[in-house]
Amino acid sequence: MIKGNQELVFCSLGGAGEIGMNLNLYGYGKHRDYKWIIVDIGVTFSEENAPGIEVILPNPDFIVEQSENLLGILLTHAHEDHVGAIAHLWPMLKCPIYATPFTASIVREKFKEKKINIGSYLKVIELNSTVTLEDFKVEYITLTHSILEPNGLAIHTPVGTVMHTADWKIDENPLIGNPIDQKKLIEIGKKGVLAMICDSTNIFNLGSTGSESEVRDNLITVFEKMKNRVVITAFASNVARMESIFKAAEKAGRVVSLVGRSMGRIYDLARQCGYLQNIKPPIDVRDAKKIPKNKIVYLCTGSQGEQRAALSRIASGTHPDVHLEENDNVLFSARIIPGNEKKLFSLFNKFSKSKINVLSEENALIHVSGHPSRDDLKKMYQWVRPKIAVPVHGENRHLAEHINFAKEMGVEFPTQVENGDVLRLYPNEPKVIDKVTWGRVYLDGKVLIHQDSYVLKERRNMASNGYMEISVLINKNGKIHNSPIITLQGIPLEDADMDEIEYDIEDTVLKTCKAFSLNNAKQEKNLIETLRINSRKVITDKSGKKPLVNVNLIRL
């Protein structure tokens, strides 16, 4: 039964206008009085303008404010850009989490690492299950992607059905797991679909994406031709690719060693969920040193050039167990994600300089994407036949192109949104009716900070301009005891100039202090600020830099 004045809305807090950091909201109820569900809650990775930050999360403030009306979090699959934020943000939400077995095992590990007892909040559901949360009836539909147990969600409400595809492609032979449930998608399409929220990552790619089986065949051929050591990197979460590497190694008479903590963790979790049962177990990386170099394959983390991952340490020669020599082989069996080109090409160059053979998707078919190309998208639109199309999981250029594509597919209302837009899907034509708080939150060590935090501003300043610290022993009349202690770091001056500038700063400190009488706290604050300004001016005049300045005023 449709109650009066009911609305169905969609809002992305992450993933619209960017690839990664997905956090999607669906609301149903009277205007501004909705019940909400969350679909996925992921992360993206660090940017150059955020020194010291490795993980970036969507700002959850809006849905945290609505948490008493939040019915649950539904996870489509276990990629980091869809589940990576859950252990960090869930304590603010404290609602049920629904996931299929493999995704649930990844989520459970994340909470374990954070020492959070998730207990009965984590609801493990079987593949192709249906979850009912008040007016939302959510049907899990098997899709294919580059991870175990990828799901699309058919979100049924009293006013219509929304198909949320999450990440997918059409793989006729996915090697692990079932093919895409075409029959179910066609059935849902025939019943009528109000809107489809759809993956846009490969919208510019013609044809179809291709199958994991093609990659396996090519890996077998490549491994059989190679001499000396083989190091191969892939996303640890791509268990089908992992199995292909084991199978290709066995065919070439090699054994596999897993290098990197997440690679070993995913292998163990996949085994616990019943996958990877028919392969030879890997050998310990320390034992791999005893294996002849033409009989070993190292499967490593670090396919995106992550600084602390195994492959970067191998490239820099600092890995304790894996050392490469001339004519060894490094294979990048993963997509170069936009934004990571610089890091990855740096790795390519390090290996090439050491006369190590490098293969990637640029020069060998050792990777296929997990996202739909245009022919795959065409089939999905023909099956689902939505009235409204909302592209997500893409940069603005992807979303704009996807809008044009949806028009070609005969969609009545192709609609582009940005993060924070509240899009009304029902009633009437789709329309953005509100803009809510959104943005980025940074995981700084173990602490969450906002993107405009003074901590990042200080860190950027230090990275760009250096740091100066001045410690002054002073009495209440402004007389300095001994000379001030001056510390300069990251200032671009030669040693001789550095000595001279320290004398200049010392003179500036003495002159400034003489002008102050420290009879009250306000005067003390004024002196500290004046010392900071005057001392920084000395550095700026000499070097052009404006360092972060810290003044320690010690009263005698």
C-alpha positions, 0 to 999 in steps of 0.5 A: 500500500502506498501511503499519502505523500510518500517519497523515495530519494537517493543520495550519494555521500561518496562515489558520484564524481569520483571512483571509489569511496562509495557511500549511498543512501536510500530514503523512503517516507514523507518529505524530510522524514525518511527512513534510510538504508545505506548501500556500501561504505568505502574508502579511497586512498591518499592524495598528494596534498594530504601528507601523512594520510593513507586512507580517506573516508566519506564524511558521514555527518548527515547520516549520523544525524539521521541514525535513529531513522537508519534501518541498516547497512547493506554491502554489495561486495568486499572491495575496499572502496565499498567496505573499507570505512565500515569499522571506522564509521559504524561506531557512529551509526550502530545499526545492523550490517548485511553481507554475504559470507565472504564479504562478512568474513572481510568485515569481521576481520576489520572490526577485529583489527579495531578491537570492536565486538560487532556481535549480532549486528553483523547479519550473514546472509546467503547468496540470492537472499532477500532482506526486509527492512520496514518498507525496503525489501532488498533482493541480492542478485548475483553479478560478476566482478573481480572479487568473490560474491559480487551482488547487485541490489533490487531495492523494492519499495511501495512506490517502485523498484531501484536497481543498484548495480554496484560494481559489475561486468558480464563474465560468461566464465568467471572461474569462481562463482556463478555467472551473472544472473541474467534471468533474474535481471530480465524478470525484474526489468519486465516487472518495471524498474523505476531507476537504475543506479549504475557503475560508470567506470569503463563507459569510454571502453568499446566492446565488452570487458572480457573474462577471467578465463582469458587472463588465466590462459595468457598467464599460463602461456607467459609463465611457461615462457619465462626464465628466472624468478617471477614476481606478480602483483594483483589485488589481493581481493581478486580470488579468481586471479589468485587461483589463476596464478596458482594454476598457471604456476603449477602448469609451468612447474613452479610453486607460489609464495604469498608476499604481503599480509593482506594477500595471506589474509585473503587466501585464508578467508577464501579457504574458510569460505570454501574457495581455493580448495583445488590448488597446491598450498603456497610455501612460506616466503622464507622457505622460497629462498631455497627454491631454484629461481626458475621454479618460484612465483612470488604473488605480492601486494602493492599493485597500485604502487602503495609505498609500504606494500611488498612490491615497493619494498622489493623494488627499493631492495628493502624487502627482507625475503625477496631480492631480484636480479637481472632478467627476473620478471615482474608482472602487474596483473591489475589495472592502473587506477587513474591517479596512481600512474605516477607511483606505478610508472616509478616502480616500472622504471626502478625495475627496468633500470635494474634490467628486470623484465616488466609486463603490465596490461599495457603490453600483455593480456594479464589483466581484465577489468571488473567493470562494464564496457559499453557492450556490457552496459547495453545488455544491462539496460536492455535487461533492466529497462529503467525509467530513470538512470543515475550514473555513479562510480565515475569522475564527472567526465564518466558520468556525463558520458554515461548520461549520453549513453543512457539517452541512446538506450532510450532511458526517459530520465537520465539524471546526473548527480553530485555527492550530497545531492538528494535526488527525489526518484518518486513522485513525479520526474526525478529532481534534486530537492536538497543538498546535505553535508558531504565531504572527506574525512581523513584517517590520520594514524588512528584518528579521524580528522576533517579535510579542513583540519588545522593539522593538515594545514600545518603539515602542508605548511611544514612540507612546503616551507619548513619548520622553525622553533625558538625557545626563550628564557625570559624574566618579567621585564623582557630580559633574556637569560642566555641566548635563545635556542633556535632550531631550523628544519627544511629551510633551503639555505647553505650551512654558511647562510644558516649560521648567518640567519640564526644570528639575525633571528637571535638579534630579532628575538632580543630586540622584540623582547626588549619592547615588551613588559610581561606583567600580564598573560595578554602581553605574553601572548602578544610577545609570542605572536610578535616573535613568530611574525618577526622571526618568520620575516627574517627567513622569508627575506632570505629564502622566500619561505614562510615556515611554520614557527613555534615559540616556547616562552619560558618564564624565569 
